[in-house]
Amino acid sequence: MIERIIFQIFHLETLFKYATLVSMNTVKIYQLNHLSSTQYQRLRTAQQEAALVWNACVAFHLQARMQHLRWPGRTALQKATKGRFALHSQSVQMVTHAFLANVETTQQLRKMHPEMQMRYPYKEKRFYPVSWPAQAVSTQGKRVVLPMGRGRDSLVLPVELPEHSRSVKLVWNQGYELHVSIEASQAEHAPGEGHATVDLGEIHLASVTTTTNEALIVTGRGIRSLKRQRSKALRTIGKKQARCLKHSRRWNKLQRAKTKQARRAERRIRDQRHQATRKVITFCVEQQVGTLFIGNPHGVRKRHAGRHHNQRMSLWEYGRDIDYLNHKATQAHIECFTGSERGTSSQCPECGHKHKPRNRQWTCKACGFSGHRDLVGSINMHTLAFGERVSFPRSYTYLRPAKSRKSSSRADTPPRCLSQLGSQPHVADVVSLEAGYRPNDAKKPVSL
């Protein structure tokens, strides 16, 4: 019940952002891998100072609540934190703004849904990201200059900022990263008035159907294989590390190897996720979709299905898929919202008969209907989200997000090389779903 309330709130916030949006920004990430010990220590100290600003805001707000005084606003917090910390004044202000946004969101949740028992910020932080607005950032050739306040030397990092760059944020993600906000081009108007639904999955990242009787499936097998590769590599290193004395020289060396493997896999997965969600939005623009519904598979991890499948489910980051689709859809002026998809994958789109499918092909035991399992879930979402019934598509397009650099990866091997039992549809080809054919074996006739 609480999860459903959270998703309804997220739906309202998404619509509000879409209605009030003026300009969209995208983020470019720079890895700060080759820092000197002095630079590293300065970045660490800066994040510690930002954490002290956050802790001061938490204490100030708590004191006002305990004494039943008026809660501090933006002006009060800026005065209370002015000149006290070794940061640029506008960096301090951005921390206070983030704190006030957190308080406002918590206040709304407590008022609308008291059963959630949301708490105002109360934990003390040791580190917090440091932000600089656009007017505080300057460049010197191929270097970026980040001021640290009057009387202190600025941070100079070997990063060449792109054109139309905006604010900059210093983030720790198993190593320091510089997140640069860039003003992105935005569509002038909505592509059309059609509707589309997206069924997210762990094997197939997104299955899309539209009111134009077109369908798209973007596979997630490449992401799945990268996660599996990362888990096996960390397991191998962890076994060696278990035989070492903690914090010994060899233990630290293996720990650095684990961090390197994790960061590399994260970058590859993030790249494929961006490319996959971009293909979904491009398809929606081509089909003149004006409203997009994304089914949220919440509760999928509650069911115990064995340790191997439980591991795959725990590594399934469908929340990030929803965030990426929301952001890219808003850039394309497509109204995007999400909600529960419960029951859509187990119901026949023709007769309404319900049963649990066992493979990728959904076959109805009552009327004999046959179709792709993920497309069945996406088609049923039209009735759930828009109150309209859409006919099942006769064909669909199957795409991969991107090819991996390793040609030996099974996920990126041409389908004809995976089995000798018969050829399968090529990537990005339209697969016929007419009578006598099925998507998994395009040359083998079946009786419908």
N, C-alpha and C positions, 0 to 999 in steps of 0.2 A: 504493500500500500504506500509506504513512504517513497519507494523508488518511483512509483507511478506519479506521485505528486511532484517529485523533483523533475521528471521529464516534462510534465505539464508546465512547470515554471520555466524550464529551459525553452519550451515552445513559445511562451509569451515573450521571454526576453529576446529570442531570435526575431520574432515579428517586430518588436519595438526597435531593435537595432536596424532592421531593414527599413522601417518607416522613417527613422531619423538620420539615416546615413547620408553624409555629405561627400566624403572622399574615403577611399579605401587605401590601406597601406599593406605592403607585404614585407617580410623580414628576410634578410640575407645574413647567413651565419658565417663568421670567420673563426677558424681555429687558431688559437694563440699557443702554438706548440713550442716555439723557440724563444722562450723568455729567459732573461738572465735572472740570477738569484735576487738581485735588487728589484727588478721589475715584478717578479713573482711576489715578493714580500709586500710591495706597495699595493698590488691588487688585492692581496689578502687583507691588508690593513684597511683598505677602502671598504670592503664588504663588511668587515667588523664594525666600522663606524656607521654604516648604513643600518646594521642590526641594532646598534645603540639608539639610533633615531626611532626605529620601530618600537623598541622597548620603552622609550620615553613616552611615545604616543599611547601605548597600552597602559602605562601607569597613570598618565594624566586622565585618560578616559575612565579608568577604573575608579579613581578618586572622585570624579564627578558623579559617577553612578552611586557610589557608597554614601556620599554626603547629600544625595538627592538635589544636586545642583544642575544647572543647565549644561547640557553636554557641549564639549568644545567643538567648534566648527573649524573651517579652514583658516580663518584669520587667527583664532586663538592658538591653534596648533603651530602655525608658522611663527607666531611671536614666542611661543614657549620653546621652540627649537632653534631660534635664530642665534647664530654666533656661538653655539655650544659644541659643534662637532667639526672635525677636520675634513669637511667636504665642501664642495661648491654649494652656494646657497640654493640654487635651483635643483640640485640633486637632492638636497634635504627636503625641499618642497614636494618633489615627486614621490618621496617615501610617505609623506603625510597625506598626499592625495590618494595613494594606494590604500592606506589605512582607513581613510574615510569611506572609500568605496566598499571596503570590506564590511565596515560597520553598517552602512546603508543596506547592503544586501542581507546581512544577518537580521536587521530590524524588520525588513519586509517579510522574511521567512517566519520569524517569530510571530508576527501579526496575522499572517494568512494561515499558517499551519503550526499552531503551538505544540502539536503532538510530536513534532520533529525535535523539539528541545535544543534548538541551535544555541550555541554559546558565542558571545562576543570574543574578539581576540584576547587571549589571556596568556599564551605561552611566550616565554622569552626566547629570542633567537640569538644564535651566535654569529650567523652570517646572513646577509640579505643582498640581493642584486642592486647594483648601483646604476642609476640612469642619468643621462644628460639630455636635455631637450635640444632641438635643432639649433636654437640661437646660441647655445653654449659650446657647440662643437665647431672646431676649425681644422683646416688641413695645412700641411706643409709638404707640398709635392706628393709623394706616395706614403705619407705618414698622417695619422690622425692625432690631433691634440685635444686632450680631455682635461679641462681645468679642475683643480682641486681646491680652489678658494684663494682668497687674498693671502699673500705671504707664503704660499706653498707652491712647489714646483708642479707643473702640469704633467699628466701622464702622456707620454708620446709612444704610440704603438705603430708597428710597421704594417699598416692597413691602408689600402687605397680605397677611399669611399666612392661608391658609384654615383652616377648622376641622380638628382632628385632625392638624395638621402635626407632623412629626417632625424628622429631621435636615435640615441645609441644606448645600449644596455650591456653591462658587464655581468655575465652569467657563469656560474660554475656547473659544469656537466662532465664529471670525471676529468677535469681539465678546464682551463679558462676559455671562454668563447665570447666573442663580441657580436651581439645581435643588432644589426643596423636596420632601421625601419625605412622603407623606400616607398615613395608615393607611386602607386600603381595606376595604370590606365583603367578606366571603368567604362562599361557600356552606357550609352546615353539613355536607352530605354530597354524594356523587356523584350526578349526575342520573339515572344508570341503569347498565345493564351492557352496553350495546351497544358496537360497535366502529365506528370511522370512519377513513378514510385521506384524506390531503390531498396532491394533486399540485400542486406549485408551478410557476408558469410566468411567462414574461416578458410575454406578451400577456394571458392570463388568470391573474391573480395566484394564485388558489387554486381547485381543483376538488375537491369533497368528495363522497364516496359513503359510505353507511352500510349496516349490516346490515338496516335497515328498508326497504331498496329505495328510498331517497330520495337525491336528488343536488342539489348546489348549485354554481354557477359564479359567482365574483366576478371581474369584469373588472379588468385593470390598464392598460387603454388610457389612462385619464386620467393615471396616473402616468407612463406612457410619453411622452405628449404634453408633460407638464411638463418632463421631462428633455430632450426634444428642443428645446423652447423655450429652456431654459436654455443648452444648447450653442450654439444659434444666436446668442443674445444675447451670450454670452461671446466668440464668434468675431468678432462685429461690433466689440465694444469692443477686443478684442485686436489687430485690424488697425489701428485708430486709435492704439493704444498703441505699436505697433511703429514708428511714424513719429516718436515723441517721444524725447527724451533721458531716459534712465532717472533716476527720482527728481526730474524737473523738476516744475514746478507742474501742468502739464497731465497729465503721466504719473501723478502722485499722484491727481489728480481722477478720471481714468479707472479707476485701481485701486480707488478707493472705490466707483465705479459697479459694477465687477465684483463686489466684495464684497456690495454691496446686492442685486444680482441673484441671487447664489448663495444668500444667506441667505433671501431671499424664496421661492425655489424649494424650498429644503430644508424650510422650514416647511410649505408646501403639500403636498409629497410625504409628509412625516411625518404630517400630518393624514389624508390619504387612506389611508395604510398602516394607521394605527390603526383607522380606520373599517372598512376591508376585513377586517382580522383579527377585529375585533369581530363582524362579521356571520357569520364562519365559526364562532366559538365560540357565538354565540347560536343558530345552526342546530343545532349539536351538542347543546346543552342541550335544545332543543325535541325532538330525536330521541332523547333519553335515552341519550346516548353516555357511556360510562364510561372508555374508553381510546381515545386518538387517536394515530395514526401519521402522521408528517410525512416524506415522501420528500425526501431531500437531493440535489439535482442537482449533486453535486460532479463535477468534471472536464468540465463543459459548456464551459468556456472554452478547453480545450486544442485543440479542433478549429478549424482556420482556415477561415472561411467568408466571406471578403471583408471589406473595411474597414468597410462600413456595418453589417453584422451583428455584426462583432467589437466595434464601438462599443456596440451595444445590449447585447451580452452583458457587456461590461465595466461597464456602468452598472446591471446587474441585481443588486439588493441582496437576494438570497434569504436571506442570513444574518440580516438584520434581520427578514425575515418569519418565520423560524423562531423567533427570540427573542421576538417579539411574540406569536406563537401559543402558545409555551411559557408565557409569563407569564400571559396571559389564561386559558389552559386550567387552570393551577394555581389561579388565583383561583376558577374554577368547580368545583374539585375533580375535574377530569378528568385522569387519568393520561396524560401526554404523553411520547412518545419519538420519536427520529428515527433514520434509517438510510439506507442506499443504496437507490436506486430503479432501478438499472441494468437495462435490458431491459424494463421494464414498459410503455413507450409503443410498443414495436414488436412486441408479441405479441397475437394475437387472443384475447380472453377466452373464446371458444366452443370453438375447435378447437386453439388453441396455435400456429397458423401464424405465422411471423415475417416481416415485411417493413417497410421504412421508409415511413411515410406521407408524402404530398406536400402535403396541405391539412388544414384543420381537421376534415374528416369522415374517419373511419377506416373503410375498406372492405376486408374480407378477400378476397383473391384465391382462397382455397381453398374457403371455405364460404359466402361472400356476406354475411357479417355486416356491418352498418353501424352506426356510433355515433360520438358526439363523441370526438375524438382525446384530449382531456385526461381525459375520464371513463374511457376505456379504460385509461389509465395508472393512474388511481386505483383502478379495480376490480381490476387485477392486483396492486396492493399488498396487498390482503387476504390473498392466498395467501402473499406474501412475508413479511408481518409477523405474521399470526395463524394461518397454516396452514389457512385456510378459504376456500371458494369462494363468492362472492356473485353472484347473478344481476344482469345489467345492468339499470339502471333504465329504466323506460318513459317517464319524463319528468324534467325537471330545472328548477330555478329559476335564472334569470339576473339578477344584481344588479350595480349600479354602487356603488362605495364612497360617493361623494358627488358632487353636482353642483358644477361649477366656477362661479366668479363671472362668468366671461366667457361670455356666451351664444353667442359665435361659435365656440367651440372645437368642433372636429369630434368629439372624444371624447365630448362631452356633448350633441351634437345628436341629436334623436329619430331612431331608425333609419329611419323612413318618409321622412325628408327627405334621406337620404344617397344614395338611388338611386331611379330611376323605373321599375326593372324589376320591382317587386313589393314588397308590404309584408313587413316582417320582424317577429319577435316583439317585443312591447313589453318594456321593462325591468321586472323583478320579476314578469312573467307566467310561468306554467308552460307550457313548450313541449312539445308532444306529440311523442313519438318513435315512435308506433305506425306500423304498416305504411302506406306511402303518403305519409309526410311526413318531412322532414328539418329540422334546427334552423335552417339558414341561409336557408330559403325556405319558410315555413310553409304557403303556399298553392299551392306548385308540387308536384304529385304526382311521385313517383319510383317506379320498380319495384325491389322488393327481391328 
